[in-house]
Amino acid sequence: MSGRSEADAAAKHAKWLENGVALRAFFYIFGTHVFAGFVWLLFYLGQHAQK
């Protein structure tokens, strides 16, 4: 009986880790795009600034 509950706990932990990795990857990709957009905006504004 105990072996089965340990296996269930291990499977739940593995699924939690997979979800954590997917969530981190999403935020890293999203954050990188936000940062790239900000840099693009700086270049755009710099090109169109009154000189």
N, CA, C and O atoms as a CHARMM CRD file, in Angstrom:
* protein
*
  204
    1    1 MET  N      0.81400  -1.19600   0.00000 PROA 1      0.00000
    2    1 MET  CA     0.00000   0.00000   0.00000 PROA 1      0.00000
    3    1 MET  C      0.85300   1.25200   0.00000 PROA 1      0.00000
    4    1 MET  O      0.57800   2.20300  -0.73200 PROA 1      0.00000
    5    2 SER  N      1.89600   1.24900   0.83000 PROA 2      0.00000
    6    2 SER  CA     2.72700   2.43600   0.95600 PROA 2      0.00000
    7    2 SER  C      3.46900   2.74000  -0.34500 PROA 2      0.00000
    8    2 SER  O      3.68400   3.90400  -0.68300 PROA 2      0.00000
    9    3 GLY  N      3.86100   1.69100  -1.07200 PROA 3      0.00000
   10    3 GLY  CA     4.58500   1.87600  -2.32800 PROA 3      0.00000
   11    3 GLY  C      3.76200   2.61600  -3.35700 PROA 3      0.00000
   12    3 GLY  O      4.28200   3.43100  -4.11900 PROA 3      0.00000
   13    4 ARG  N      2.46700   2.32600  -3.37300 PROA 4      0.00000
   14    4 ARG  CA     1.58300   2.98100  -4.33900 PROA 4      0.00000
   15    4 ARG  C      1.44300   4.47200  -4.04200 PROA 4      0.00000
   16    4 ARG  O      1.47700   5.29200  -4.95900 PROA 4      0.00000
   17    5 SER  N      1.28700   4.82400  -2.77400 PROA 5      0.00000
   18    5 SER  CA     1.14300   6.23700  -2.43000 PROA 5      0.00000
   19    5 SER  C      2.45100   7.00000  -2.67200 PROA 5      0.00000
   20    5 SER  O      2.43600   8.17800  -3.02900 PROA 5      0.00000
   21    6 GLU  N      3.56600   6.32100  -2.47400 PROA 6      0.00000
   22    6 GLU  CA     4.85800   6.95200  -2.77700 PROA 6      0.00000
   23    6 GLU  C      4.99900   7.19100  -4.27400 PROA 6      0.00000
   24    6 GLU  O      5.51600   8.22300  -4.70000 PROA 6      0.00000
   25    7 ALA  N      4.53400   6.23000  -5.07000 PROA 7      0.00000
   26    7 ALA  CA     4.59100   6.38700  -6.52900 PROA 7      0.00000
   27    7 ALA  C      3.67800   7.53300  -6.97000 PROA 7      0.00000
   28    7 ALA  O      4.03600   8.31900  -7.84700 PROA 7      0.00000
   29    8 ASP  N      2.50200   7.61900  -6.35600 PROA 8      0.00000
   30    8 ASP  CA     1.59400   8.73000  -6.68200 PROA 8      0.00000
   31    8 ASP  C      2.21800  10.06900  -6.31100 PROA 8      0.00000
   32    8 ASP  O      2.12500  11.03800  -7.06300 PROA 8      0.00000
   33    9 ALA  N      2.85300  10.11200  -5.14900 PROA 9      0.00000
   34    9 ALA  CA     3.49600  11.35400  -4.70900 PROA 9      0.00000
   35    9 ALA  C      4.63100  11.73000  -5.64400 PROA 9      0.00000
   36    9 ALA  O      4.81100  12.90600  -5.96200 PROA 9      0.00000
   37   10 ALA  N      5.40200  10.74100  -6.09000 PROA 10     0.00000
   38   10 ALA  CA     6.50600  11.00900  -7.01100 PROA 10     0.00000
   39   10 ALA  C      5.98000  11.51100  -8.35900 PROA 10     0.00000
   40   10 ALA  O      6.55700  12.41900  -8.95700 PROA 10     0.00000
   41   11 ALA  N      4.88700  10.91800  -8.83100 PROA 11     0.00000
   42   11 ALA  CA     4.30600  11.35300 -10.10700 PROA 11     0.00000
   43   11 ALA  C      3.77100  12.77600  -9.98300 PROA 11     0.00000
   44   11 ALA  O      3.92900  13.58300 -10.90000 PROA 11     0.00000
   45   12 LYS  N      3.14200  13.08300  -8.85600 PROA 12     0.00000
   46   12 LYS  CA     2.61200  14.43500  -8.63800 PROA 12     0.00000
   47   12 LYS  C      3.75400  15.44600  -8.58300 PROA 12     0.00000
   48   12 LYS  O      3.64500  16.54600  -9.12500 PROA 12     0.00000
   49   13 HSD  N      4.84600  15.06900  -7.92600 PROA 13     0.00000
   50   13 HSD  CA     6.01100  15.96300  -7.83300 PROA 13     0.00000
   51   13 HSD  C      6.62000  16.19100  -9.21500 PROA 13     0.00000
   52   13 HSD  O      6.98800  17.31800  -9.54800 PROA 13     0.00000
   53   14 ALA  N      6.73100  15.13300 -10.02200 PROA 14     0.00000
   54   14 ALA  CA     7.29100  15.26700 -11.36900 PROA 14     0.00000
   55   14 ALA  C      6.41100  16.18400 -12.21800 PROA 14     0.00000
   56   14 ALA  O      6.92200  17.01000 -12.97400 PROA 14     0.00000
   57   15 LYS  N      5.10200  16.04200 -12.09600 PROA 15     0.00000
   58   15 LYS  CA     4.19000  16.89500 -12.85900 PROA 15     0.00000
   59   15 LYS  C      4.32300  18.35700 -12.40800 PROA 15     0.00000
   60   15 LYS  O      4.28300  19.27500 -13.22700 PROA 15     0.00000
   61   16 TRP  N      4.48300  18.55400 -11.09200 PROA 16     0.00000
   62   16 TRP  CA     4.65500  19.90400 -10.55300 PROA 16     0.00000
   63   16 TRP  C      5.93900  20.52700 -11.10400 PROA 16     0.00000
   64   16 TRP  O      5.96300  21.70900 -11.44800 PROA 16     0.00000
   65   17 LEU  N      7.01600  19.72100 -11.18700 PROA 17     0.00000
   66   17 LEU  CA     8.26600  20.23700 -11.73500 PROA 17     0.00000
   67   17 LEU  C      8.12600  20.59800 -13.20900 PROA 17     0.00000
   68   17 LEU  O      8.64400  21.62200 -13.65400 PROA 17     0.00000
   69   18 GLU  N      7.42300  19.75100 -13.96700 PROA 18     0.00000
   70   18 GLU  CA     7.20100  20.04800 -15.38500 PROA 18     0.00000
   71   18 GLU  C      6.42000  21.35100 -15.54300 PROA 18     0.00000
   72   18 GLU  O      6.75000  22.17800 -16.39300 PROA 18     0.00000
   73   19 ASN  N      5.39600  21.52900 -14.73000 PROA 19     0.00000
   74   19 ASN  CA     4.61900  22.76800 -14.79800 PROA 19     0.00000
   75   19 ASN  C      5.48500  23.96500 -14.43000 PROA 19     0.00000
   76   19 ASN  O      5.35600  25.03300 -15.02800 PROA 19     0.00000
   77   20 GLY  N      6.36600  23.79200 -13.44900 PROA 20     0.00000
   78   20 GLY  CA     7.25500  24.87600 -13.04700 PROA 20     0.00000
   79   20 GLY  C      8.20400  25.27000 -14.17200 PROA 20     0.00000
   80   20 GLY  O      8.44300  26.45500 -14.40400 PROA 20     0.00000
   81   21 VAL  N      8.73500  24.28500 -14.86100 PROA 21     0.00000
   82   21 VAL  CA     9.64600  24.56200 -15.97400 PROA 21     0.00000
   83   21 VAL  C      8.89500  25.28000 -17.09300 PROA 21     0.00000
   84   21 VAL  O      9.40500  26.24400 -17.66400 PROA 21     0.00000
   85   22 ALA  N      7.70300  24.82000 -17.40300 PROA 22     0.00000
   86   22 ALA  CA     6.91400  25.46000 -18.46000 PROA 22     0.00000
   87   22 ALA  C      6.56100  26.89500 -18.07200 PROA 22     0.00000
   88   22 ALA  O      6.61100  27.79500 -18.91000 PROA 22     0.00000
   89   23 LEU  N      6.21100  27.10600 -16.82200 PROA 23     0.00000
   90   23 LEU  CA     5.86200  28.45000 -16.36800 PROA 23     0.00000
   91   23 LEU  C      7.07300  29.38000 -16.42100 PROA 23     0.00000
   92   23 LEU  O      6.96000  30.52600 -16.85500 PROA 23     0.00000
   93   24 ARG  N      8.22200  28.89100 -15.98400 PROA 24     0.00000
   94   24 ARG  CA     9.44900  29.70600 -16.04600 PROA 24     0.00000
   95   24 ARG  C      9.80400  30.02300 -17.48400 PROA 24     0.00000
   96   24 ARG  O     10.15900  31.16000 -17.79300 PROA 24     0.00000
   97   25 ALA  N      9.71800  29.04600 -18.36700 PROA 25     0.00000
   98   25 ALA  CA    10.04000  29.28100 -19.77800 PROA 25     0.00000
   99   25 ALA  C      9.10700  30.33900 -20.36300 PROA 25     0.00000
  100   25 ALA  O      9.54800  31.21800 -21.10400 PROA 25     0.00000
  101   26 PHE  N      7.81600  30.25600 -20.03100 PROA 26     0.00000
  102   26 PHE  CA     6.86000  31.24600 -20.53000 PROA 26     0.00000
  103   26 PHE  C      7.25000  32.64400 -20.06200 PROA 26     0.00000
  104   26 PHE  O      7.27100  33.58200 -20.86000 PROA 26     0.00000
  105   27 PHE  N      7.56000  32.79100 -18.76700 PROA 27     0.00000
  106   27 PHE  CA     7.89900  34.11000 -18.25300 PROA 27     0.00000
  107   27 PHE  C      9.22400  34.62000 -18.80800 PROA 27     0.00000
  108   27 PHE  O      9.36000  35.81600 -19.06300 PROA 27     0.00000
  109   28 TYR  N     10.21100  33.73300 -19.00200 PROA 28     0.00000
  110   28 TYR  CA    11.48100  34.16200 -19.59000 PROA 28     0.00000
  111   28 TYR  C     11.27000  34.62700 -21.02400 PROA 28     0.00000
  112   28 TYR  O     11.81200  35.65700 -21.42600 PROA 28     0.00000
  113   29 ILE  N     10.49000  33.88300 -21.79900 PROA 29     0.00000
  114   29 ILE  CA    10.23700  34.26500 -23.19000 PROA 29     0.00000
  115   29 ILE  C      9.43700  35.56400 -23.23600 PROA 29     0.00000
  116   29 ILE  O      9.76100  36.46700 -24.00800 PROA 29     0.00000
  117   30 PHE  N      8.39300  35.66000 -22.41200 PROA 30     0.00000
  118   30 PHE  CA     7.57500  36.86900 -22.35600 PROA 30     0.00000
  119   30 PHE  C      8.41800  38.06800 -21.93300 PROA 30     0.00000
  120   30 PHE  O      8.33100  39.13600 -22.54000 PROA 30     0.00000
  121   31 GLY  N      9.23000  37.89400 -20.90000 PROA 31     0.00000
  122   31 GLY  CA    10.07500  38.98500 -20.41600 PROA 31     0.00000
  123   31 GLY  C     11.08800  39.42800 -21.45100 PROA 31     0.00000
  124   31 GLY  O     11.35300  40.62200 -21.59200 PROA 31     0.00000
  125   32 THR  N     11.65600  38.47800 -22.17700 PROA 32     0.00000
  126   32 THR  CA    12.61600  38.81400 -23.22600 PROA 32     0.00000
  127   32 THR  C     11.94500  39.63900 -24.32400 PROA 32     0.00000
  128   32 THR  O     12.53400  40.59300 -24.83200 PROA 32     0.00000
  129   33 HSD  N     10.72200  39.27500 -24.68900 PROA 33     0.00000
  130   33 HSD  CA    10.01000  40.03700 -25.71600 PROA 33     0.00000
  131   33 HSD  C      9.64900  41.43800 -25.22700 PROA 33     0.00000
  132   33 HSD  O      9.71400  42.39900 -25.99400 PROA 33     0.00000
  133   34 VAL  N      9.27400  41.55800 -23.96600 PROA 34     0.00000
  134   34 VAL  CA     8.97900  42.88200 -23.41400 PROA 34     0.00000
  135   34 VAL  C     10.23600  43.74400 -23.43300 PROA 34     0.00000
  136   34 VAL  O     10.18400  44.91100 -23.82300 PROA 34     0.00000
  137   35 PHE  N     11.35700  43.17800 -23.01600 PROA 35     0.00000
  138   35 PHE  CA    12.62500  43.91900 -23.02200 PROA 35     0.00000
  139   35 PHE  C     13.02200  44.31100 -24.44600 PROA 35     0.00000
  140   35 PHE  O     13.44400  45.44200 -24.68500 PROA 35     0.00000
  141   36 ALA  N     12.88700  43.37700 -25.38900 PROA 36     0.00000
  142   36 ALA  CA    13.21600  43.68200 -26.78400 PROA 36     0.00000
  143   36 ALA  C     12.31200  44.78400 -27.33600 PROA 36     0.00000
  144   36 ALA  O     12.76800  45.65600 -28.07400 PROA 36     0.00000
  145   37 GLY  N     11.03300  44.73900 -26.97500 PROA 37     0.00000
  146   37 GLY  CA    10.11200  45.78900 -27.40600 PROA 37     0.00000
  147   37 GLY  C     10.49100  47.14100 -26.83800 PROA 37     0.00000
  148   37 GLY  O     10.38700  48.15900 -27.52200 PROA 37     0.00000
  149   38 PHE  N     10.93600  47.15600 -25.57600 PROA 38     0.00000
  150   38 PHE  CA    11.37200  48.40300 -24.95500 PROA 38     0.00000
  151   38 PHE  C     12.60300  48.96300 -25.66500 PROA 38     0.00000
  152   38 PHE  O     12.67600  50.16500 -25.92100 PROA 38     0.00000
  153   39 VAL  N     13.56800  48.10300 -25.98400 PROA 39     0.00000
  154   39 VAL  CA    14.76900  48.54500 -26.70200 PROA 39     0.00000
  155   39 VAL  C     14.38600  49.05800 -28.08600 PROA 39     0.00000
  156   39 VAL  O     14.90200  50.08200 -28.53400 PROA 39     0.00000
  157   40 TRP  N     13.47400  48.34300 -28.77200 PROA 40     0.00000
  158   40 TRP  CA    13.02000  48.78600 -30.08100 PROA 40     0.00000
  159   40 TRP  C     12.36700  50.16400 -29.97000 PROA 40     0.00000
  160   40 TRP  O     12.59200  51.03000 -30.81600 PROA 40     0.00000
  161   41 LEU  N     11.56200  50.36500 -28.93200 PROA 41     0.00000
  162   41 LEU  CA    10.91000  51.65400 -28.72100 PROA 41     0.00000
  163   41 LEU  C     11.94500  52.76200 -28.51300 PROA 41     0.00000
  164   41 LEU  O     11.77500  53.86600 -29.03100 PROA 41     0.00000
  165   42 LEU  N     13.00500  52.48500 -27.76800 PROA 42     0.00000
  166   42 LEU  CA    14.05000  53.48700 -27.56700 PROA 42     0.00000
  167   42 LEU  C     14.71200  53.86700 -28.88400 PROA 42     0.00000
  168   42 LEU  O     14.94200  55.04900 -29.14100 PROA 42     0.00000
  169   43 PHE  N     15.02100  52.87900 -29.72200 PROA 43     0.00000
  170   43 PHE  CA    15.61500  53.17500 -31.02300 PROA 43     0.00000
  171   43 PHE  C     14.64600  53.95900 -31.90200 PROA 43     0.00000
  172   43 PHE  O     15.04900  54.89700 -32.58900 PROA 43     0.00000
  173   44 TYR  N     13.37300  53.57800 -31.88400 PROA 44     0.00000
  174   44 TYR  CA    12.36300  54.27200 -32.68600 PROA 44     0.00000
  175   44 TYR  C     12.23600  55.72700 -32.24700 PROA 44     0.00000
  176   44 TYR  O     12.23300  56.63300 -33.08100 PROA 44     0.00000
  177   45 LEU  N     12.13300  55.94800 -30.95700 PROA 45     0.00000
  178   45 LEU  CA    12.02500  57.31200 -30.45900 PROA 45     0.00000
  179   45 LEU  C     13.29200  58.10700 -30.72000 PROA 45     0.00000
  180   45 LEU  O     13.22600  59.30500 -30.99500 PROA 45     0.00000
  181   46 GLY  N     14.44100  57.45700 -30.63700 PROA 46     0.00000
  182   46 GLY  CA    15.69500  58.14500 -30.91900 PROA 46     0.00000
  183   46 GLY  C     15.80300  58.57300 -32.37800 PROA 46     0.00000
  184   46 GLY  O     16.33900  59.64100 -32.67500 PROA 46     0.00000
  185   47 GLN  N     15.29500  57.74500 -33.29000 PROA 47     0.00000
  186   47 GLN  CA    15.33200  58.11000 -34.70500 PROA 47     0.00000
  187   47 GLN  C     14.39500  59.26200 -35.02100 PROA 47     0.00000
  188   47 GLN  O     14.68700  60.06200 -35.91100 PROA 47     0.00000
  189   48 HSD  N     13.29000  59.36500 -34.32400 PROA 48     0.00000
  190   48 HSD  CA    12.28700  60.36400 -34.62100 PROA 48     0.00000
  191   48 HSD  C     12.32500  61.56400 -33.68500 PROA 48     0.00000
  192   48 HSD  O     11.39300  62.36800 -33.66700 PROA 48     0.00000
  193   49 ALA  N     13.37000  61.68500 -32.92600 PROA 49     0.00000
  194   49 ALA  CA    13.49600  62.81800 -32.00200 PROA 49     0.00000
  195   49 ALA  C     13.83300  64.07700 -32.79200 PROA 49     0.00000
  196   49 ALA  O     14.50400  64.02300 -33.82300 PROA 49     0.00000
  197   50 GLN  N     13.36500  65.18500 -32.30000 PROA 50     0.00000
  198   50 GLN  CA    13.71600  66.47600 -32.90100 PROA 50     0.00000
  199   50 GLN  C     15.17800  66.75700 -32.59700 PROA 50     0.00000
  200   50 GLN  O     15.59200  66.80700 -31.43900 PROA 50     0.00000
  201   51 LYS  N     15.95100  66.93900 -33.66100 PROA 51     0.00000
  202   51 LYS  CA    17.39300  67.17600 -33.45100 PROA 51     0.00000
  203   51 LYS  C     17.75300  68.57700 -33.84900 PROA 51     0.00000
  204   51 LYS  O     18.91600  68.96900 -33.74700 PROA 51     0.00000
